[in-house]
Amino acid sequence: MDRTAQMFSREEDNGPATSFSTKTASPSATGSLKAHVPGEILVQFTSAADANLRGAALASIGGQAAEVLRGHLPSQASEGLLVRVKVVGGLTVEQALDAISKLPGVRFAEPNFIYTTDATTTNDPIYSDAKLWGMYGDQTNPSNKFGSQAGEAWSADKTGSSKVVVGVVDSGIDYTHPDLYLNVWLNQREIPQSFRASLTDVDNDGVISFRDLNSSQNASFVSDLNQNGRIDAGDLLSDSRWENGVDDDGNGYIDDFVGWDFVNNDNDPMDDNDHGTHVFGTIAAQGNNSLGVAGVTWSTQVMGLKFLSATGSGSLSNAILALDYYTGATGSSAQNYAATNNSWGGGGFSQSLLDAIVRGAKADVLFIAAAGNGGFDGAGDDNDTTANYPSNYDTTAGAGYDAVIAVASITRTGALSSFSNYGDQTVDLGAPGSSIFSTIPGGGYASFSGTSMATPHVAGAIALLSATNLGLTAAQLKAQLLATVTPTDSLAGKTVTGGRLDAATLVGVTNTVVVNEVQGKTGSDTVSGTIANDKIWGMPNSGTDLGKGAVDTLVGGAGADIFVLGDERGMFYDDAKARSAGTSDYAIISDFSRAEGDKIQIRGSLQSYHLISRDGSTSIYNDTNGDGKFDSRDELIALVKNTTSLSSDDFLFVG
């Protein structure tokens, strides 16, 4: 695509600039001149800058427009042009930035920073061979309590959904890998219209995927052109029936079936570095297929967004294009675009990159980022004092919530990895990142270490949660992620949560070994547990009775007990009267004991409830109108006796 031709012939309207926001103290407008593309800058013009003003600004620094990154499409009509500029007039990049930033019509200018990777070098055999520790949990076999607990989520049939899409902004993906090819995203709107309606959705998931294309029912529309015994993206990219030279979805990219290569500006995001494919495998390698490894989620679709080259480096301008590509895809109602995985870093503060992340946040996209590997030559860096980008960005000012999730790395013994950055204000949680075994191009597997490897564990977990409840917003996904971490000594004072990823608890799977399931009867009654670990309902644990009109007393007794106030059927003790506080139906939890490991199970996230302590007890109210304020209409669902300090650690969540 040639984005320069119309640069000086179109007039655009531009709204106000995105508010500056990072997770640290503000740096200078341009930041320090860290590694950047020699002789290149990015210039964001305002809407008031007409063609003459833009041309004069570039001429003043001897600049030539190389590429228009933003503002040139009809859907971006309210924005000024964001332009990649080559400085050819003899000025240094620093001199050009200083000069052009002061001119009328220029909103800001900055270096075209260079980013690099943050990594070093079921019946799935490698899982069973004890190499895939990052997927293990307390009760898996093999087990490791410092793993992501993904294995325990799988045991509860939480394995993901093809309706969820994660974007891997990286060095590309090996879309032919036998452990990955079925989970490569297929652009529904780019399938040629000539036969789109004739394809069969074999698994009835609402989308045409490579699972469907590998069925005999669709054999007449595909061919195994690369002769590897399966239908993968490589076949489509060589098939003239699919590669029709038409921009079917009108997004400015022709035949973009599985993503885009922003390094070479074509539709083939094949990985020539290893890094992106390794990340893909941790997020969504196929599970239970008797081959290789398994990802955190077994069926999430992964979009290949290649902006890092074979050397593992990439430019700011291409990172922006990659993020905007993913955000643009969210307009499709067929799938849920939950998050991008960003296992890379470098450069200083970039307003244009923050603007791109904010655009994603406004579209309900989480930006999951590596905290950085400041310590491969010693101890990791404190991101609170030395900002690491992009993990230190904060979208609150621009989007109303912070969509950035910064991830540190831990080892198989639960220690903070020696290389990992940290920050109790800027790094959200830890996840497995040392000696992580995953896929690499060519059908192979390898072990890498880095916060790059921790980040996809979190991206996969977010995809699992999104699959469990497709209605959760990005803010709700993040809140539940952070509310369900497992406290970890090595992360106390080093991360915002002081804890590590727990994918099982995140999707509502309890790690408590339940000996007895004790259920009550319809109507008000007292339900008592035993001296063992009990899971206690105030009504039958199946059927349509959810406790409406009942006041039940739940007695746990000894052991680690789970008091159930909601499950997959919905929230319990709801009288469904919008103008009533519902104080005539609720549960009384008589002997909650944190010391014994008791938990309270609720539907949804803790953000949907109010915990009101008075007279030595805590009442749990559902925020009926969702306004975040406790008022007389909120629904009482439980009274926890003799407890005044409930926190997120005391709860289990179901979708």
TAQUIWO-V891808 format. One record per backbone hydrogen bond with DSSP energy under -1.0 kcal/mol. CO is the residue of the C=O (numbers start at 0). NH is the residue of the N-H. E is the energy in kcal/mol with one decimal. If there is no record, write none. Layout:
CO:NH:E
CO:NH:E
This chain:
3:6:-1.4
5:8:-1.7
20:393:-1.4
31:33:-2.5
34:113:-2.5
36:39:-1.6
38:86:-2.8
39:111:-1.2
40:84:-3.2
41:109:-2.1
42:82:-2.8
43:106:-2.7
43:107:-1.3
45:48:-1.3
49:53:-2.6
50:54:-2.4
51:55:-2.3
52:56:-2.1
53:57:-2.0
54:58:-2.3
55:59:-1.8
57:60:-1.2
57:62:-3.3
61:87:-2.7
63:85:-2.9
66:83:-3.5
69:81:-2.4
72:75:-2.0
73:76:-1.5
75:78:-2.2
76:12:-2.1
77:14:-1.0
80:44:-3.0
81:68:-2.8
81:69:-1.3
82:42:-2.6
83:65:-3.1
83:66:-1.5
84:40:-2.2
85:63:-2.6
91:95:-2.7
92:96:-2.6
93:97:-2.2
94:98:-2.2
95:99:-2.7
96:100:-1.9
99:102:-1.4
102:105:-1.5
104:45:-2.4
107:43:-2.9
109:41:-3.0
110:112:-1.6
111:36:-2.8
112:315:-2.3
114:313:-2.2
115:344:-2.4
117:451:-2.7
123:127:-2.0
124:128:-1.2
125:130:-1.5
126:129:-1.3
131:134:-2.0
132:135:-1.4
133:147:-2.5
134:150:-2.8
135:148:-2.7
136:143:-1.7
143:146:-2.0
147:502:-3.1
148:152:-1.4
149:153:-2.4
150:154:-1.6
152:157:-2.4
153:156:-2.3
158:297:-2.5
160:163:-1.4
162:335:-4.0
163:300:-2.5
164:337:-1.1
165:302:-2.4
166:340:-3.2
167:169:-1.0
167:304:-2.0
169:306:-2.8
169:307:-2.3
172:174:-1.3
173:176:-1.3
176:179:-2.1
176:180:-2.6
178:285:-2.7
179:182:-2.4
180:183:-1.1
182:301:-2.7
186:189:-1.3
191:194:-1.4
191:195:-1.3
194:197:-1.1
195:198:-1.0
199:201:-1.7
200:203:-1.4
208:212:-2.1
209:213:-1.1
211:214:-1.9
214:217:-1.7
215:218:-1.4
217:220:-1.9
222:224:-2.1
223:226:-1.1
231:234:-1.2
231:235:-1.3
232:236:-2.4
234:237:-1.1
235:238:-1.4
238:241:-1.2
238:242:-3.5
241:243:-2.1
245:247:-1.7
246:249:-1.3
254:256:-1.7
256:186:-3.3
257:303:-2.1
259:305:-2.1
260:265:-1.6
265:260:-3.0
268:172:-2.5
273:277:-2.1
274:278:-2.2
275:279:-2.5
276:280:-2.2
277:281:-1.5
278:282:-2.0
279:283:-3.3
280:284:-1.8
281:295:-2.7
282:296:-2.3
284:294:-2.3
291:125:-1.8
300:165:-2.5
301:184:-2.5
302:167:-2.6
303:259:-1.8
304:169:-2.0
305:261:-2.9
308:311:-1.9
311:116:-1.0
312:308:-3.1
313:114:-3.5
314:318:-1.9
315:319:-2.2
316:320:-1.8
317:321:-2.3
318:322:-2.3
319:323:-2.5
320:324:-2.0
321:325:-1.9
322:326:-2.4
323:327:-2.5
324:328:-1.3
326:329:-1.2
328:331:-1.9
335:164:-2.7
335:337:-1.1
337:365:-2.4
338:166:-2.2
339:367:-2.4
340:168:-1.7
341:343:-1.2
341:369:-1.9
342:117:-1.3
344:115:-2.8
349:353:-2.1
350:354:-2.6
351:355:-1.6
352:356:-2.2
353:357:-2.6
354:358:-2.3
355:359:-1.7
356:360:-2.5
357:361:-2.6
359:364:-1.9
360:363:-1.8
365:339:-2.4
366:404:-2.3
367:341:-2.9
368:406:-2.2
371:420:-2.5
372:375:-1.1
374:377:-2.0
380:421:-2.2
381:384:-1.1
381:385:-2.4
387:391:-2.0
388:345:-2.0
389:392:-1.7
391:22:-3.9
394:398:-3.1
395:399:-2.3
402:366:-2.6
404:368:-3.1
405:427:-1.2
405:428:-1.4
406:370:-2.5
407:430:-1.4
408:416:-2.4
409:432:-2.2
409:433:-1.3
410:413:-1.9
414:410:-2.5
416:419:-1.4
418:374:-2.5
421:382:-3.4
422:426:-2.5
426:495:-3.2
427:496:-1.8
428:407:-2.7
429:500:-2.3
430:409:-2.0
432:449:-2.3
435:447:-2.4
437:445:-2.5
443:439:-2.2
445:437:-2.4
447:435:-3.1
448:119:-2.5
449:452:-1.5
449:453:-1.1
450:454:-2.2
453:457:-1.2
454:458:-2.2
455:459:-2.6
456:460:-1.7
457:461:-2.5
458:462:-1.9
459:463:-2.1
460:464:-2.4
461:465:-2.7
462:466:-2.1
463:467:-1.6
464:468:-1.8
468:471:-1.7
472:476:-2.5
473:477:-2.4
474:478:-2.3
475:479:-2.5
476:480:-2.1
477:481:-2.5
478:482:-1.8
485:499:-2.1
487:490:-1.6
490:493:-1.9
490:494:-1.6
493:422:-3.8
497:487:-2.4
498:429:-1.8
499:485:-2.4
501:505:-2.1
502:506:-1.5
503:508:-3.3
504:507:-1.6
515:534:-2.4
517:536:-2.6
524:552:-2.0
526:554:-3.0
532:514:-1.9
532:515:-2.1
533:561:-2.9
534:517:-2.8
535:563:-2.5
545:572:-2.7
546:549:-2.1
549:585:-1.2
551:587:-3.3
552:526:-3.1
553:589:-2.2
554:528:-3.2
560:598:-2.8
561:535:-3.1
562:600:-2.7
564:571:-2.4
566:569:-1.8
569:566:-1.9
576:579:-1.8
580:635:-2.3
585:551:-1.7
586:638:-2.7
587:553:-3.2
588:640:-2.4
592:597:-2.3
593:596:-1.5
598:562:-2.6
599:651:-2.3
600:564:-3.0
601:653:-1.8
604:607:-1.8
605:608:-1.9
607:622:-3.1
609:620:-2.7
611:618:-3.2
613:616:-1.9
616:613:-2.4
617:639:-3.5
618:611:-2.7
619:636:-2.8
619:637:-1.3
620:609:-2.9
621:623:-2.0
621:634:-1.6
622:625:-1.4
630:633:-1.7
634:621:-3.3
636:586:-1.8
637:619:-2.9
638:588:-2.5
639:617:-2.3
646:649:-2.0
647:650:-1.6
649:599:-2.3
651:601:-2.5
653:603:-3.4
